[in-house]
Amino acid sequence: MTDQNILPPLTQIPAYLQTVADYEVEAQKHLSDMVWQYLQGGSMDEHSVRDNLAQFAQIHLLPRMLKDLTQGHTAIEILGQTFPHPIFVAPIGHQQQFHPEAEAATALAAEVLGSNMILSTFSNTDMRMLKQENPYKWFQLYWQGTREKSLALVQMAEAQHFKAIVVTIDSPHTGIRDRERRVFFHLPEGMQHPHTPTHIPLPALNQGDHPVFHGLMKIAPTWEDIAWLSEQTSLPIILKGIVNPHDAQLALQHGVQGIIVSNHGGRVLDGCIPPLTALQLIKKVVPTDFPVLYDGGIRRGSDIFKAIALGASAVLVGRPCIYGLATAGALGVAHVLKILKEEFEITMALMGTATVSEITTDYIFQK
Ligand SMILES: Cc1cc2nc3c(=O)[nH]c(=O)nc-3n(C[C@H](O)[C@H](O)[C@H](O)COP(=O)(O)O)c2cc1C
């Protein structure tokens, strides 16, 4: 698509948009090639991007029949908070690239659908724009290089009534994204990020210093910083980007109250274990009531069911929300969330599960 042919966002939803896959095709028509490559791309050979999608086909559903489902519902509880359903909106930065209303549109759609929205540190929309009284919002923190700067963002989120802090820890360095490099990806000049500069100042390198290990790695957070942060805030700290069971155990030991199993949509470390496999390894080593959320490759309501059957407390949806945003702003995001919600509900009904807590490994068969 040449940039002259970019279509404006739709103002109503045509009947040909019925699935997340339909939205993926449509979204490309509404974005420049550079932004499309940024959205779709992963790191290096994109094995992880493909694995994230392919892993769901390895799991088959094993439904039960003739059960009474008349008391059915999709509500869940995490850390004392009740959510109408387990479909959360993943943090995605710089959303103005996809639609002028950016995160404000995504947040509106999430609110209407009762989806818990995780707002990125790199939001173009000020966190104060999200409705204070809407309880379904968490704030995603990228470590700001120092404890003081990181805590300042956490305190701002506390003041705005966000209910948890999601610290993303899997990208102390950006991934090597060949697609982005090929199209000279850059953010638009003058793009506003109300909470943080996009580039944290790097420590000055002395002669002989290593650009990676004495550069970004010097300002990357450690377990001690996470333990410290959890003592500074009354909000629960949830770590996003855990895939190793040892780290899941360390999280528990450092005051963390939940984790999100994720490989960042395959965008950071190519060849990283598929999160559905990681989820199963992690569930073996953490207490059953420890919240373990799942993130990556959710494109169908049946994917949500499978992740929950393998132990996820809830799932995050990333790129599909942006397909909706690029296609038709808040309306598009709302429709994407509605599609996933409806597919999940009907899958539950066909599987013979009346509540989310009933969804267990008894209902799946792995090839
Ligand atoms: C364009 C883009 C921007 C992202 N920005 C962030 C971010 O700011 N913070 C973060 O924690 N994760 C970020 N992620 C990762 C998502 O939160 C999520 O882990 C990933 O998209 C899940 O995979 P999915 O797209 O297959 O659902 C980003 C992902 C994409 C595609």
The ligand as a Gaussian input file, in Angstrom:
#p B3LYP/6-31G(d) Opt

LIG

0 1
 C        2.840000      -2.204000      18.275000
 C        3.038000      -2.806000      19.643000
 C        3.413000      -1.987000      20.705000
 C        3.573000      -2.535000      21.981000
 N        3.860000      -1.706000      23.036000
 C        3.978000      -2.242000      24.280000
 C        4.180000      -1.392000      25.406000
 O        4.240000      -0.178000      25.302000
 N        4.291000      -1.989000      26.623000
 C        4.221000      -3.352000      26.787000
 O        4.319000      -3.840000      27.903000
 N        3.993000      -4.164000      25.748000
 C        3.865000      -3.644000      24.497000
 N        3.590000      -4.465000      23.448000
 C        3.364000      -5.909000      23.687000
 C        1.875000      -6.181000      23.971000
 O        1.502000      -5.666000      25.223000
 C        1.577000      -7.688000      23.993000
 O        2.508000      -8.325000      24.832000
 C        1.603000      -8.356000      22.630000
 O        1.079000      -7.518000      21.634000
 C        0.788000      -9.660000      22.711000
 O        0.760000     -10.333000      21.543000
 P       -0.471000     -10.216000      20.473000
 O       -0.227000      -8.953000      19.733000
 O       -0.288000     -11.452000      19.652000
 O       -1.766000     -10.216000      21.263000
 C        3.416000      -3.932000      22.170000
 C        3.023000      -4.743000      21.088000
 C        2.823000      -4.189000      19.842000
 C        2.353000      -5.079000      18.719000

